[in-house]
Amino acid sequence: MKLYIKNMVCRRCKMAVLSELDKLGLRPLSVELGEVELPTPISEEQKQVLSKGLYALGFELIDDKKSKVIERIKNLIIELVHHKSNDLKTNLSHYLATDLGQDYSALSNLFSEVEGTTIEQYFILQKIEKVKELLMYNELSLSEIAWQLNYSSVAHLSNQFKKITGFTPTYFKNLKDRKRKQIEDL
């Protein structure tokens, strides 16, 4: 049995969900971003208790098909940008369509309809948050960041960064109070 969970965006989220499952004595086969696979179905009572526990941590159980697809798209993009940056050279539309087994234009239309933004814009926002993170670490040059996140040039990264944040990457890097957004708030 698969459960779909909204707002799982990182490894700590997986650990928190696993902890909630453990409280109910549930032993999942796998816990991935936005998805838990259990060996057997759970009772409605267990589902309600789990839902309340997850909600208290900022997660939500998802039941409807559209929400599951949207959450899967978001989780695939987050995983790609934040955990598999060397795979960013792949075509995003092909990557999503292949993983979800659906036509990209249908996925794109659904995402835009429900989220009020495009998949591409969501992808760009994730990349900009990753750029902010890497700038704050101050370990990579701007050209290394551009290469890692598959930007065609430093100028392209800088223009996109300024368009989204209002700051140049250099100015942002020098700010004392650099505000980053939580991934789930994008």
C-alpha positions in Angstrom: 0.0 0.0 0.0 1.3 3.4 -0.9 0.7 6.6 1.1 1.4 10.0 -0.5 2.6 12.8 1.8 2.7 16.5 1.0 5.7 18.7 2.1 8.4 16.0 2.4 11.4 17.8 0.9 14.5 16.5 2.6 16.2 13.6 4.4 15.1 15.0 7.8 11.5 14.9 6.5 11.9 11.2 5.8 13.2 10.6 9.3 10.3 12.5 10.8 7.7 10.5 8.8 9.5 7.3 9.7 9.3 8.3 13.4 5.5 8.8 13.1 5.1 5.4 11.4 7.2 3.8 14.1 4.9 5.3 16.8 2.0 3.3 15.2 4.1 0.2 14.9 4.2 0.4 11.1 7.2 -0.8 9.3 7.4 0.6 5.8 9.0 -1.1 2.9 10.3 2.3 1.8 10.1 6.0 2.6 10.9 8.4 -0.2 10.1 12.1 -0.7 6.4 12.3 -0.7 5.8 8.6 -0.7 5.7 5.7 1.8 5.2 2.1 0.8 3.7 -0.2 3.4 3.6 -4.0 3.2 -0.1 -4.1 4.0 -3.1 -1.7 4.1 -3.7 0.3 7.3 -7.0 0.7 9.1 -8.9 4.0 8.8 -8.2 4.6 12.5 -4.4 4.2 11.9 -4.7 6.5 8.9 -6.4 9.2 11.0 -3.8 9.0 13.8 -1.0 9.1 11.3 -2.6 12.0 9.5 -2.8 14.0 12.8 0.8 13.2 13.7 2.0 14.2 10.3 -0.1 17.4 10.2 1.5 18.4 13.6 4.9 18.2 11.8 3.8 20.2 8.8 3.0 17.2 6.5 -0.3 16.1 5.0 -1.6 12.8 3.7 -2.8 13.2 0.1 -5.8 11.3 -1.2 -6.8 12.8 -4.5 -5.0 11.8 -7.8 -4.2 15.4 -8.9 -2.6 16.3 -5.6 -0.5 13.1 -5.8 0.8 14.0 -9.3 1.6 17.6 -8.3 3.4 16.5 -5.2 5.4 13.9 -7.2 6.4 16.6 -9.7 7.6 18.9 -6.9 9.5 16.1 -5.2 11.2 15.0 -8.5 12.3 18.6 -9.1 13.5 19.1 -5.5 15.4 15.8 -5.7 16.9 16.7 -9.0 18.1 20.2 -8.0 19.1 19.6 -4.4 20.3 16.1 -4.4 21.2 15.1 -8.0 22.7 18.3 -9.4 25.0 16.4 -11.8 21.8 15.0 -13.5 20.6 18.5 -14.3 21.8 18.1 -17.8 18.8 15.9 -18.6 15.8 17.4 -20.3 13.3 18.3 -17.5 10.2 17.6 -19.5 11.5 14.1 -20.6 12.7 13.4 -17.0 9.2 14.1 -15.5 7.3 12.5 -18.3 9.4 9.3 -18.1 9.2 9.1 -14.3 5.5 9.7 -14.1 4.6 7.8 -17.3 2.5 10.7 -18.6 2.6 13.2 -21.4 4.5 16.3 -20.3 2.0 18.7 -21.7 -0.7 17.1 -19.6 1.6 17.3 -16.5 2.4 20.9 -17.3 -1.3 21.9 -17.7 -2.3 20.2 -14.5 0.6 21.8 -12.6 -0.2 25.3 -13.9 -3.9 24.9 -13.2 -3.4 23.7 -9.6 -0.3 25.7 -8.6 -0.8 28.9 -10.5 2.8 28.7 -11.9 4.6 26.7 -14.5 6.7 23.7 -13.9 9.6 25.6 -15.4 9.1 28.5 -13.0 9.0 26.1 -10.1 12.2 24.5 -11.4 13.9 27.9 -11.7 12.9 28.9 -8.1 14.4 25.6 -6.8 17.6 26.3 -8.7 17.8 29.9 -7.3 17.4 28.6 -3.8 20.2 26.1 -4.4 22.4 29.0 -5.7 21.6 31.0 -2.5 22.6 27.9 -0.5 25.9 27.5 -2.4 26.6 31.3 -2.1 26.1 31.2 1.6 28.6 28.3 2.0 31.1 30.4 0.2 33.0 27.3 -1.0 32.4 27.6 -4.8 33.0 30.4 -7.3 30.0 31.7 -9.3 31.3 30.0 -12.4 31.5 26.7 -10.5 28.0 27.1 -9.2 26.8 27.9 -12.8 28.5 24.8 -14.0 27.1 22.6 -11.2 23.6 23.8 -11.8 23.9 23.5 -15.6 23.6 27.2 -16.5 24.9 28.0 -19.9 27.0 30.8 -18.4 27.7 32.9 -15.3 25.8 35.7 -17.1 22.7 33.5 -17.5 22.8 32.5 -13.8 23.3 36.1 -12.7 20.5 37.5 -14.9 18.1 34.8 -13.6 19.2 35.3 -10.0 18.6 39.0 -10.3 15.2 38.6 -12.0 14.0 36.3 -9.1 15.6 37.9 -6.1 16.2 41.5 -7.1 19.9 41.2 -6.2 23.0 40.2 -8.1 24.6 37.0 -6.8 27.6 39.0 -5.6 25.5 41.5 -3.7 23.5 38.6 -2.2 26.7 36.9 -1.1 27.8 40.1 0.7 24.5 40.7 2.5 24.7 40.2 6.3 21.1 39.1 6.6 20.7 36.6 3.7 17.2 35.2 3.8 16.6 31.9 2.2 13.2 30.3 1.8 12.3 26.9 2.9 11.9 24.6 0.0 8.2 23.8 0.8 7.4 27.5 0.7 8.4 28.0 -2.9 
